Amino acid sequence: MPVRKNSIAPGEYYHILARGVNKQRIFFDDRDFARFLFYVLFFQSPRRVFNIGNRVTDFLKDGDFGISQLVMEEIIQEKQVELVAFTLMENHIHLILGEIEEGGISKIMQRTLDGFSRYSHLKYKRAGHIFEGPFKAVHIEDNKQLLYLSTYIHKNPKEIQREGLRWEKYQWSSYQDFVGENRWGNLLSRDIILGQFNNPEEYKQFTRESTAKEVKERLDEELLI
């Protein structure tokens, strides 16, 4: 994996983007999405988790990866990063990550992208790069930027509404975890955002009313895809 040029500091939050080489698709079916989601959730700590294929099958059947409470607690205690929000699209992914331990974001992203590349090469008999260069990481400078970034990420699936799916119901986004029950417990640290609103309904309204102009004024346009 290519070496990053910009530094990432503990205690800070970052907008992470990775996309398919030449903007090609990364995910072709629900198993691909679920596999990557598993990595994002459970690779937050260096602890190894086995039988990933079976756990993805369990999730696709009943919405639960089947990780024991003991293992969950160990992962949470050993987290090197803080996952705040995510959206997985067919040819790119957006994350908001906080750096807990120095090098944590680089470690989780390398482990995630390399792991998914190996999986994809094997499943689809592909060769060459899956992702376009190293992941991009942009430092979140202030609170306003954080809030508008979360709305941008959560509304990213608007582009597929033409297929009859509303962005609010998109399965591979943390939006539903913000406005409803958090499926992932302490694996998803949504409170840094939700704690600024009186209730989830207020965040829902803020997200719906945020405009493209407001987002562009506060975010790096290079990552607005």
N, C-alpha and C positions, 0 to 999 in steps of 0.2 A: 504494500500500500504506500503511495507517495507520501513524503514527509510534509507536514503542515508548516507554513511559514509564519502565521500569526500566532501569538501566545494566547493561552487560555488560563485564567487565574481562578484559584479557589474562592468561593464566596460570591462569584459572579454568575450571571445567567446569559445564555446564548441561544440565538436562532440558528438551528442546524438544518441544512439542506443537503440531500444527496439525490441525484437523479440518474436515470439510465443513460448509458453511453449513446451519443447522438440523439438524445431524448427518446430512446426506444423504451418499450414496456419493460418493467421489472416484474410485475405481478400479472399472472394470466388466469388465476382462479382463486377461490376462497382459501384453499390450502396454502397458497403462496403468501397471501395477506396474513393469514393466521400465524404462519411460521415466522414472518418478520416481526409481527406483534409480540410473539413469545420472546424473541431475542431482545426487543426493546424493553420489555417489562422485567425479564428475569436475568438479563446480563448486567443489571445495574450494580451487582456485586461480582467479585471474581469467582464466587462459588460455582462449581460445575453442576449442571442439571442434566440428567440422563433421560433416554427414551423420549426424545423430543417429538419424534414422529407420532408416537402413541398419544402423547399429550395434546398434540394438534388435532388428532382424530377425535379425542374426547371433547375438545373445545368446539369443534364443528358440529358435534352431536348435541351437546347440552350447554354450551357456553361457559364451560369451566375447564381450565387446563389440568386440574387434578393434582396440584401441588399441595403437599401436606402442610398443615399449620406450622409445624416445627421448621420445615425448610423455608417457608415463607418468612418466619421470624428471623431466621439466620440471614437470609438475603437482605431483609430490611435493615438489620443491625450492621451489615457490612457494606451498605451502599456506597459506591464511589461517586455517584452522580444523583441528581434529583430530577426525575421526569415530571415536568409540569403540564405539558400538553403535547398532542400529536395528531397528525393526519397522514394517512398513507394513501397515495394516489397511484394510478396504474404505472406511471413512469417517473414518479418522484415522491420523496417523503419530506415532511416538515416536522421538526421537533423543537420544543423549548426544553433545554437542559440546564441545570445548575451544576457547577463544578463543586463537589464536596471535597474530594481528595485530589491533590495535584496529579494531573495526567489522567484523571478519571474519564473525562469525555473522550479523549483520544483512545483510551483503552476500550470503552464500550463500543465506540463506533468502529474501531478496527475489528473487534471480535464479531460485531453484528454484520458488517458489510462482507468481511471475509467468510463468515459462516454461511450467510445467505448465498454468496457467490458459489461456494462449493456445492450447496444444496441445489442451486439452479443448474449448474453445469451437469450434475449427475442426473437430475430429473429430466431435463430437456436436451441432454447431450450437446450442450452449448460449449463453445470455446471462446477464449478471449475475455475481455473485460465486460462486466455487467454494469458497473457504475462508471460515471464520467469523472475520472480523476478523483482526488481526495474530497472528502465532504467539506462543505463550506460552513464556517462558523462566524456569525456576526454578533459582537457584544451588544447586549441590550443596555442602552445608556441610562434610561430613566423609567419611571413607573408608567408614564403615559405610553411610552413605546411598548412596554410589556403588555399593557391592556389591549392596545390596538393590534399588536402582533397576535395575541390569542384569538381575537375576532377574525383576523385575516386567515389564520391557519384553520380555524373551525369552519369558515365559510368557503374554503378552497374547493370543496366538492360541488359548489354551485355550477361549475362547468359541466357536470354530468346530469343536471336536472332535465336536459332534453331527453334523457333516456327514461324519464318518469320517476326518478328517485329524488326526493327533496333532500337538500344538504343537511337539514336538521335530523334526518333519520339515517344518515350515512353510518354504516357499521364500523368502519375503520378510522374513526375519529374519536377524540376524547370529549367532543361536545356533549354527547349524551351523558357522560360522567359528570359534567359541570351542571347541567340543568336537571338531572335526575339522580338516581343512586349511583355512587361511585363503584364501578365493578371491580376496581383493583385495590381498594383500600389504601394502605400506606405506600404502595408501589407508584401511585400517582399523587403528586404533591400539588393539588389544585388550590389549596388554601391561600397561597401567596397572591392568587388572583381573586378567588371567590370571597376571601376575607375582606375585600374592599367594597363588597356589595352587601346590602341588608339580607338578601336571600337569592337563591338561584334564578328566580323569575326576573329579578332586576338585572342580573347578568345577561339573561336571555334577551331582554329588551335592549340592553346596551349593544349586544352583538348584532341584533337585527337592524338597529338604527345606525351603526357605524357605516360610513360611506367610503367609497373607493378613494375619494380625494383626501379624507382624513388619514386613511391608511398610508397613502403615498407620501404624505407630508412627514410621516414619522418613521418610515421603514426604508431600508436599503433597497432600491428598485431592482437591484441585481437578483434579489431573492423573491421578488414578487412574481411567482409562476404558479 
